[in-house]
């Protein structure tokens, strides 16, 4: 008999699954935000160029292109980090503690970026870096031109996506930190199981008398000496009154 050890199967807590769903929701929000940015990039550039055209700022077109490039670059960076979080969510579902720690690090960075983006949008979006003095257009003037050039739904939808993604990300990080999720991310330990009667090492025969092992001569199911197909004992070991064997190939004793 053998003492066996086995690793118990871990059941994923519901809070870990919900956290992964929220990270995928965060990724979806970033994808939609990037689509909106790319679809309105032409009108945004034209509005910025018109705002700087009436000023004495040198290279007004280049200044507008810089603002647009910063906006697109920020949206792409957020999308790439959101993809990283989605991949980490897959490993979180498998109970990888290293993935959970990495999710907290990347997620914390994303909370700062997303929160800063919302504050920037509330304060005027791209216009927060505009020239508010001298001959350059003020932030209010740039914001007014952008609102006139862009569809009316762009600003509220962008704010809604920002708030939704921020809430989803913060909630996902909190769920991963709850004590109920800790056992799932611990390394499983082998659990001793009582031996099964009759069990043996794989590839090794069982001891006589145990199930599945040939029984000794004379026991039920095992051929005894003198039966057909089994060699008879030597003649010196047989009693005198023992009848001759009738094995195939044997020579009967001669009679006089």
MOWOSUL-V607112 format. One record per residue. N is the residue number from 1. RES is the residue in one small letter. D_FIRST is the distance of its C-alpha to the first C-alpha in Angstrom with 1 decimal. Layout:
N&RES&D_FIRST  N&RES&D_FIRST
This chain:
1&x&0.0  2&x&3.8  3&x&6.9  4&x&9.4  5&x&13.2  6&x&16.0  7&x&19.8  8&x&21.6  9&x&24.5  10&x&27.8  11&x&30.6  12&x&34.1  13&x&36.5  14&x&39.7  15&x&41.8  16&x&40.4  17&x&41.2  18&x&44.7  19&x&45.2  20&x&44.6  21&x&47.0  22&x&49.6  23&x&49.3  24&x&49.9  25&x&52.9  26&x&54.2  27&x&54.0  28&x&55.9  29&x&58.6  30&x&59.1  31&x&59.4  32&x&62.1  33&x&63.9  34&x&64.1  35&x&65.4  36&x&68.1  37&x&69.1  38&x&69.4  39&x&71.3  40&x&73.9  41&x&74.2  42&x&77.5  43&x&79.2  44&x&77.9  45&x&79.3  46&x&82.7  47&x&82.9  48&x&82.2  49&x&84.7  50&x&87.4  51&x&86.8  52&x&87.3  53&x&90.1  54&x&92.8  55&x&91.9  56&x&92.9  57&x&89.3  58&x&89.1  59&x&86.8  60&x&86.2  61&x&84.2  62&x&81.9  63&x&81.3  64&x&80.4  65&x&78.0  66&x&76.3  67&x&75.7  68&x&74.3  69&x&72.0  70&x&70.6  71&x&69.8  72&x&68.1  73&x&66.2  74&x&64.9  75&x&63.8  76&x&61.9  77&x&60.2  78&x&59.0  79&x&57.7  80&x&55.7  81&x&54.2  82&x&53.4  83&x&51.6  84&x&49.5  85&x&48.6  86&x&47.6  87&x&45.2  88&x&43.8  89&x&43.3  90&x&40.9  91&x&38.8  92&x&39.0  93&x&37.5  94&x&34.4  95&x&34.1  96&x&35.5  97&x&36.9  98&x&39.2  99&x&40.8  100&x&41.5  101&x&43.2  102&x&45.2  103&x&46.2  104&x&47.6  105&x&49.6  106&x&51.0  107&x&51.5  108&x&53.5  109&x&55.7  110&x&56.2  111&x&57.1  112&x&59.9  113&x&61.1  114&x&61.1  115&x&62.7  116&x&65.3  117&x&66.1  118&x&66.7  119&x&68.9  120&x&70.8  121&x&71.3  122&x&72.5  123&x&75.0  124&x&76.3  125&x&73.6  126&x&74.7  127&x&78.0  128&x&76.7  129&x&77.4  130&x&80.9  131&x&84.1  132&x&85.5  133&x&88.7  134&x&91.4  135&x&92.2  136&x&88.7  137&x&87.5  138&x&86.0  139&x&82.5  140&x&84.0  141&x&86.1  142&x&83.1  143&x&81.0  144&x&83.8  145&x&84.2  146&x&80.5  147&x&80.5  148&x&83.5  149&x&82.0  150&x&78.4  151&x&77.6  152&x&77.5  153&x&73.8  154&x&72.5  155&x&72.7  156&x&71.2  157&x&68.4  158&x&67.6  159&x&67.6  160&x&65.3  161&x&62.8  162&x&62.9  163&x&62.3  164&x&59.5  165&x&57.7  166&x&58.0  167&x&56.7  168&x&53.7  169&x&52.8  170&x&53.1  171&x&51.1  172&x&48.3  173&x&48.1  174&x&48.1  175&x&45.2  176&x&43.0  177&x&43.8  178&x&42.9  179&x&40.1  180&x&38.3  181&x&37.8  182&x&36.3  183&x&32.6  184&x&32.7  185&x&34.0  186&x&31.5  187&x&28.7  188&x&25.5  189&x&22.6  190&x&18.9  191&x&17.4  192&x&14.0  193&x&12.2  194&x&9.9  195&x&6.4  196&x&7.2  197&x&6.8  198&x&6.3  199&x&5.2  200&x&5.3  201&x&7.9  202&x&11.2  203&x&13.4  204&x&11.2  205&x&11.3  206&x&8.9  207&x&9.7  208&x&12.9  209&x&13.2  210&x&10.4  211&x&12.1  212&x&13.7  213&x&13.9  214&x&17.5  215&x&18.5  216&x&20.6  217&x&24.4  218&x&26.1  219&x&23.3  220&x&24.2  221&x&23.9  222&x&24.0  223&x&27.4  224&x&29.0  225&x&31.6  226&x&35.1  227&x&34.3  228&x&35.8  229&x&33.9  230&x&32.1  231&x&34.0  232&x&35.6  233&x&35.4  234&x&38.4  235&x&41.6  236&x&41.7  237&x&38.5  238&x&39.9  239&x&42.1  240&x&45.8  241&x&46.0  242&x&43.0  243&x&44.4  244&x&44.6  245&x&41.9  246&x&43.0  247&x&40.7  248&x&42.2  249&x&44.2  250&x&44.5  251&x&48.0  252&x&49.0  253&x&50.8  254&x&54.6  255&x&56.7  256&x&60.1
